[in-house]
Amino acid sequence: TSSFLSAPPAPAVPLHAHRNIVVLSHNVSQNVVDGMFEVNNLLTGRIDVLARCITSALWVSNGIRRDTTIFLMFFPHNITIEVQG
C-alpha cells in the first residue's frame, strides 16, 4: 500500500530543462533587419550587442549549449530570429 506522504517514483529518464532566452531590440533600423551592415563594423546598428547576447546564451567552456534557444525580437518591425544551440 502507498501512503499520500510517500514520495512519487523517480522518472526513468532524468528531466532536463530547455532554456528559452528572449532579447527585445527596440528601434532597430531597417538596414539591420535587412542584413545590410558591415561585418567589420558591428558597432553600426549595435549588432555587436546582439552578437554578444547570442554568444553568452549559447557558449559554455567546452562547446555549445544544446538545450538553449535564443529569440532576437526586432521592434518596430515585428521580426523574430530564432537561434538554437
C-alpha positions in Angstrom: 0.0 0.0 0.0 1.1 3.5 -0.6 0.7 6.5 1.6 0.0 10.0 0.5 3.2 11.1 2.3 5.4 8.8 0.3 7.5 10.3 -2.5 6.4 9.8 -6.1 8.6 7.4 -8.1 11.6 8.9 -9.8 11.4 9.3 -13.5 13.2 6.6 -15.6 14.9 9.3 -17.7 16.2 12.5 -15.9 14.4 15.6 -17.0 16.5 18.5 -18.4 15.1 22.0 -18.7 15.3 23.7 -22.0 16.4 27.4 -21.8 14.5 30.0 -23.8 16.0 33.4 -23.9 14.3 36.4 -25.4 16.2 39.6 -26.4 14.0 42.6 -27.2 15.7 45.1 -29.5 13.9 48.4 -29.8 14.4 51.0 -32.5 16.2 48.6 -34.9 17.0 50.2 -38.2 15.7 48.8 -41.5 19.3 48.2 -42.6 20.0 45.9 -39.7 16.7 44.0 -40.3 17.6 43.6 -44.0 21.1 42.4 -43.1 22.8 45.4 -44.7 25.6 46.1 -42.3 29.4 45.9 -42.4 30.8 42.7 -40.8 34.0 44.6 -39.9 32.0 47.4 -38.2 29.4 45.7 -35.9 29.0 48.9 -33.8 26.8 50.3 -36.6 23.3 49.4 -35.6 24.6 47.8 -32.4 24.9 44.4 -34.0 27.8 43.8 -31.5 25.3 43.7 -28.6 23.1 41.1 -30.4 26.2 39.0 -31.2 27.3 39.1 -27.6 23.8 38.1 -26.4 23.9 35.0 -28.7 27.4 34.1 -27.7 26.6 34.5 -24.0 23.4 32.4 -24.3 25.0 29.5 -26.2 28.6 29.3 -25.3 30.0 27.1 -22.5 33.6 26.3 -21.8 33.6 23.0 -23.7 31.2 23.8 -26.5 27.7 24.9 -27.4 24.6 24.6 -25.1 22.3 22.2 -27.0 19.4 22.9 -24.6 19.1 26.6 -25.3 17.1 28.7 -27.8 17.5 32.4 -28.1 14.9 34.7 -29.7 16.0 38.1 -31.1 12.9 40.3 -31.4 13.3 43.4 -33.6 10.9 46.2 -33.0 9.1 48.1 -34.6 9.5 45.6 -37.5 7.9 42.7 -35.6 10.5 40.3 -36.8 11.9 37.5 -34.6 15.1 35.5 -35.3 15.4 32.1 -33.6 18.9 30.7 -32.8 19.1 27.1 -31.4 22.1 25.6 -29.7 
